[in-house]
């Protein structure tokens, strides 16, 4: 069996690991597609994928039967980088939409234009109460780097800022970016990054309806320290949330140990069947063994149950972003996606957890090619999609969308 023909099988009756089976064919016969290719569409590179499925809606066209429904639209967000694959410069948030489950894609649109500045880290979520797509992004001046920001060598106007946008037509149009930096960024924080990857809508428990965006930041060194702020101890994870459909935002949990043992960076979250949130973070060269950190929140992301700690069953993952997704159903597993070679961004893989993230087991490897960032989305009860960076000689040649079967 080749890597391209390996997929997932979920045992729905019992809590068992995922098993490779066969590709998930859509009604159009596809198993994969490539919405973004470096050098096309006016951008030198595309990076930082994020994907969601919009809520199915009623079609009101006269030629359809009254009340006929259609499946949701797959949205594939990315950063369109005009100057190359680097993280700074003229960068837009772009979007392509698919109405056939990720087989074909409509024209690319610019959701948030950099206009010379850096706009990125898309963290989209579909509000289940209204059906609106809520997109949170972050930005900074296109003339400064993450290193300069973390060292405090910039003006406030050049620093990291946070914005929210909405779409009520399945991503066809978005409102202009509305700044929420003052609501969700503490004084003294330097770096700030939303997601990247899909955000979370809580669907059950006392905080049902809450929209939660996992994020990360860096703190300034304490007064009197000789540190610059760039040392491997000043990153931390946090969350921002809204209880009114994305109109107002609040700061949730903050991982602020800054001890150097764990150095939490890009962060994702999933809601477990028992209502708790599972938090998964990139460990940015912390002194503890391993490159992944995790933890839990029992109060809807307001606080952490314990400090983030190393997840040793994901030691194969290198220092990079990863995605987590809780499949629907009381006995369904929690999925994690990321590269599977500890020392290089290569071989995108999926892991499965049947114990709420306490342990993970590798389910399949999609390919041996170079690979980096990814995002997971459940397309229907039978299919999961993964949008991920990959290429033959470099990880940022394309962003591919793969469909995987979940019988």
C-alpha positions in Angstrom: 0.0 0.0 0.0 1.5 3.3 -1.0 1.4 6.4 1.3 -1.1 8.1 -1.1 -3.6 5.2 -0.6 -3.4 5.0 3.2 -6.4 6.4 5.2 -8.3 6.2 8.4 -10.8 3.7 9.7 -12.5 4.5 13.0 -14.0 1.7 15.1 -17.2 3.5 16.2 -18.5 0.8 18.5 -15.3 0.6 20.7 -12.4 2.9 21.7 -9.8 1.4 19.4 -7.0 3.1 17.4 -7.5 4.2 13.8 -6.5 1.8 11.1 -5.3 2.5 7.5 -7.8 1.5 4.8 -8.4 3.5 1.6 -8.8 7.0 0.3 -12.1 8.9 0.7 -13.6 9.5 -2.7 -16.1 12.3 -3.0 -19.1 12.2 -5.2 -16.8 13.9 -7.8 -14.2 11.0 -7.5 -11.4 13.0 -5.9 -9.2 12.1 -2.9 -6.9 15.1 -2.9 -6.5 18.6 -4.5 -4.0 21.4 -4.4 -5.6 24.8 -3.7 -2.3 26.7 -3.4 0.9 26.4 -5.3 4.0 28.6 -4.7 4.5 31.2 -7.5 0.9 31.2 -8.7 -1.7 33.8 -8.2 0.7 36.7 -7.6 2.4 35.3 -4.5 5.9 33.8 -4.2 4.7 31.4 -1.4 1.7 30.2 0.5 1.9 29.2 4.1 0.0 28.7 7.3 -3.1 26.7 6.3 -6.4 26.9 8.2 -9.7 25.2 7.2 -13.3 25.0 8.4 -16.6 23.7 7.0 -19.5 26.1 7.0 -22.9 25.2 8.4 -25.2 23.7 5.8 -27.9 26.1 4.8 -31.2 26.2 3.0 -31.0 26.9 -0.7 -33.6 29.5 -1.7 -33.3 29.2 -5.5 -36.7 28.8 -7.2 -35.7 25.7 -9.2 -35.0 23.7 -6.0 -37.7 22.0 -3.9 -38.7 24.0 -0.8 -36.5 23.2 2.2 -33.9 21.3 0.1 -30.5 21.5 1.9 -26.9 21.5 0.7 -23.7 20.5 2.4 -21.4 23.2 3.8 -18.6 24.9 2.0 -15.0 24.0 2.7 -12.9 27.1 3.3 -9.1 27.0 2.9 -7.3 30.0 4.3 -3.6 30.7 4.0 -1.1 33.5 4.0 -0.2 34.7 0.6 3.4 35.8 0.9 4.6 38.1 -1.9 8.3 38.3 -1.2 9.1 34.6 -0.4 8.5 32.0 2.2 9.8 34.2 5.1 7.5 35.3 8.0 7.9 39.0 7.4 7.1 41.4 4.6 4.1 42.0 2.4 1.7 39.2 3.4 -2.1 38.9 2.8 -4.7 36.5 4.3 -6.2 34.7 1.3 -9.1 32.2 0.9 -10.3 29.6 -1.6 -13.7 28.0 -1.3 -14.9 24.5 -2.3 -18.5 23.4 -2.7 -17.7 19.8 -3.5 -15.9 18.7 -0.4 -12.4 19.9 -1.3 -12.1 18.5 -4.8 -12.2 21.8 -6.8 -11.7 25.3 -5.6 -13.2 28.7 -6.6 -11.1 31.8 -7.3 -8.7 33.0 -4.7 -9.9 36.1 -2.7 -8.0 38.4 -0.4 -9.7 38.4 3.0 -7.2 40.8 4.8 -4.8 42.7 2.7 -1.3 43.5 4.1 -0.7 46.5 1.8 2.9 46.2 2.6 2.4 45.0 6.2 2.2 41.4 7.5 -1.3 40.0 8.0 -1.6 36.3 8.9 -2.1 33.5 11.4 -5.7 32.9 10.3 -7.8 31.3 13.0 -11.3 30.7 11.6 -14.3 29.3 13.4 -18.0 28.7 12.3 -20.4 30.0 14.9 -23.0 27.2 15.3 -25.6 29.6 16.6 -25.6 32.0 13.7 -23.7 30.1 10.9 -21.3 33.1 10.5 -17.7 32.5 9.8 -15.6 34.4 12.4 -12.0 34.9 11.4 -9.3 36.2 13.9 -5.9 37.2 12.6 -2.8 39.0 13.7 -0.5 41.5 12.1 2.6 43.7 12.4 4.5 46.2 10.3 6.0 44.6 7.2 9.4 46.2 8.0 10.0 44.3 11.3 10.8 40.7 12.2 9.6 38.4 15.0 13.1 38.7 16.5 12.9 42.5 16.6 9.5 42.3 18.2 10.6 39.9 20.9 13.6 42.0 21.7 11.4 45.1 22.1 13.3 46.9 19.3 10.1 48.3 17.6 7.6 51.1 18.1 4.1 50.2 19.4 2.7 51.0 16.0 5.0 48.3 14.4 4.1 45.6 16.9 1.6 42.7 16.9 -2.1 43.5 16.7 -5.2 41.4 16.6 -8.3 41.7 14.4 -11.6 40.0 13.8 -13.8 39.7 10.7 -17.1 38.0 9.9 -18.8 36.4 6.9 -22.5 35.6 6.6 -22.3 34.0 3.2 -20.0 31.0 3.6 -16.9 33.0 3.1 -18.0 34.8 0.0 -17.5 38.2 1.6 -16.0 39.3 4.8 -16.3 42.5 6.9 -13.3 44.8 7.2 -10.9 43.8 10.0 -11.9 45.2 13.4 -9.1 45.6 15.9 -9.5 43.9 19.3 -5.9 44.2 20.5 -6.7 46.1 23.7 -9.2 43.5 24.7 -6.9 40.4 24.4 -3.2 41.5 24.7 -1.6 42.2 28.0 0.7 45.2 28.5 4.2 44.0 28.4 3.5 41.2 25.8 5.7 41.5 22.7 5.0 38.7 20.2 1.4 37.7 19.7 0.0 35.0 17.3 -3.5 33.7 16.9 -3.7 29.9 16.2 -2.8 29.2 13.5 -5.4 26.7 12.3 -9.1 26.5 13.1 -10.4 28.0 16.2 -13.1 26.3 18.4 -16.8 26.6 19.0 -17.8 25.0 22.2 -20.9 22.8 21.6 -21.8 21.4 25.0 -21.4 22.2 28.7 -22.0 25.4 30.6 -20.1 27.5 28.0 -21.8 26.1 24.9 -21.7 28.7 22.2 -18.4 30.2 23.2 -15.9 30.9 20.5 -12.4 30.2 21.6 -9.2 31.1 19.7 -5.9 29.4 20.9 -3.0 31.7 20.7 0.5 32.4 21.9 2.6 35.4 23.0 6.0 36.4 24.3 6.7 38.4 27.5 9.3 41.0 28.2 12.1 39.9 30.6 11.7 41.0 34.2 13.1 44.4 35.3 16.8 44.1 35.9 17.3 41.0 33.7 20.1 40.9 31.2 17.9 38.8 28.9 16.8 40.2 25.5 13.4 38.5 25.4 14.5 36.1 22.7 15.7 33.4 25.0 13.8 30.0 25.0 11.7 30.9 28.0 9.5 33.8 27.2 6.9 32.3 24.9 3.6 31.3 26.4 0.2 29.9 25.3 -3.1 31.6 25.9 -6.6 31.8 24.6 -9.1 34.5 23.7 -12.8 34.0 23.7 -16.2 35.5 22.9 -19.6 34.6 24.4 -21.6 36.9 22.1 -20.9 35.5 18.6 -17.6 37.3 18.2 -18.7 40.8 18.9 -16.6 41.3 22.1 -13.6 39.4 23.2 -11.9 38.4 26.5 -8.5 37.0 27.5 -8.9 33.4 28.8 -6.2 31.1 30.2 -2.6 32.3 30.2 0.4 30.0 30.4 2.9 32.3 32.0 5.4 30.1 33.7 8.3 31.3 31.5 10.6 28.7 33.2 12.4 27.5 30.1 11.5 23.9 30.7 8.4 24.3 28.6 8.3 27.1 26.1 4.8 27.0 24.6 4.3 28.5 21.2 1.6 27.9 18.5 -1.4 26.4 20.1 -4.6 24.4 19.1 -7.6 23.2 21.1 -10.4 20.7 20.9 -13.5 20.0 23.1 -13.6 16.5 24.4 -16.9 14.5 24.8 -16.8 15.2 28.6 -16.8 18.9 28.0 -13.1 19.6 28.9 -10.9 21.4 26.5 -7.7 19.7 25.3 -4.9 22.2 24.7 -2.0 21.3 22.4 1.1 23.5 22.0 4.4 23.6 20.1 7.3 23.5 22.5 9.7 26.0 21.1 13.1 24.5 22.2 12.2 24.2 25.9 14.7 22.3 28.0 12.4 19.3 28.7 12.6 16.4 26.2 10.0 16.4 23.4 8.5 19.0 21.1 4.8 18.9 22.1 3.1 20.2 25.2 -0.5 19.7 26.3 -3.0 20.4 29.1 -6.7 20.7 29.9 -9.2 23.3 30.8 -12.4 22.4 32.7 -14.0 25.9 32.6 -14.3 26.6 28.9 -10.8 27.9 28.4 -10.9 30.5 31.2 -8.1 28.7 33.1 -5.8 25.7 32.8 -6.3 22.7 35.0 -2.5 22.3 35.2 0.5 23.9 33.6 1.2 22.7 30.1 3.5 19.6 30.2 5.4 17.5 27.6 3.3 15.0 25.7 5.8 12.2 25.3 3.7 10.0 22.9 4.2 12.7 20.2 7.9 12.8 20.4 8.2 12.0 16.7 6.8 15.5 15.9 9.5 18.1 15.2 9.4 21.7 16.4 6.4 22.9 14.4 2.7 23.7 14.5 0.2 20.8 14.8 -3.6 20.5 14.6 -6.0 18.8 16.9 -9.6 17.7 16.1 -12.1 15.9 18.3 -14.3 13.7 15.9 -18.0 13.7 16.6 -19.6 11.0 18.7 -19.2 9.8 22.3 -16.7 7.0 21.4 -14.9 8.9 18.6 -11.1 9.6 18.9 -9.2 12.8 19.2 -6.9 13.3 16.2 -3.5 15.1 15.9 -1.7 16.0 12.7 1.9 17.0 12.2 5.2 15.9 10.5 6.6 12.7 11.9 10.4 13.0 11.7 11.7 14.6 15.0 14.6 16.5 13.3 13.1 17.7 10.1 9.7 18.8 8.7 8.9 15.7 6.7 6.3 12.9 6.5 2.9 14.4 7.4 1.1 11.9 9.7 -2.0 11.5 11.9 -2.2 10.3 15.4 -5.2 9.0 17.3 -6.1 9.3 21.0 -8.8 7.2 22.6 -8.2 8.5 26.2 -8.8 12.2 25.7 -5.2 13.1 24.8 -3.4 11.3 27.6 -1.7 9.1 25.0 -1.5 9.1 21.2 -0.9 6.3 18.7 0.2 7.0 15.1 -2.6 6.1 12.7 -1.0 6.7 9.3 1.6 8.6 7.4 0.2 10.5 4.4 3.5 10.7 2.5 7.3 10.7 2.9 7.6 14.1 1.3 8.6 17.3 3.1 5.7 18.7 5.2 5.1 21.3 7.8 1.9 23.1 9.1 -1.5 21.4 8.8 -5.1 21.8 9.8 -7.9 19.2 10.3 -11.6 19.4 9.5 -14.4 16.9 9.8 -16.3 17.0 6.5 -19.1 14.6 7.4 -19.7 11.5 9.6 -17.5 9.5 7.2 -14.8 11.8 6.1 -12.0 14.0 7.6 -10.0 16.5 5.6 -6.4 17.7 6.2 -5.0 20.9 4.6 -1.2 20.8 4.8 2.0 22.3 3.5 4.1 19.9 1.5 6.5 19.5 -1.4 9.1 17.2 -3.0 12.2 19.3 -2.2 10.8 21.8 0.3 7.8 21.8 2.6 6.4 25.1 1.3 5.9 24.2 -2.4 2.2 23.6 -2.2 -0.7 23.5 0.2 -2.6 20.2 -0.4 -6.1 19.1 0.7 -6.5 15.4 1.4 -9.7 13.5 2.1 -9.6 10.5 4.4 -12.3 8.0 5.0 -13.9 7.4 8.5 -16.3 4.5 8.1 
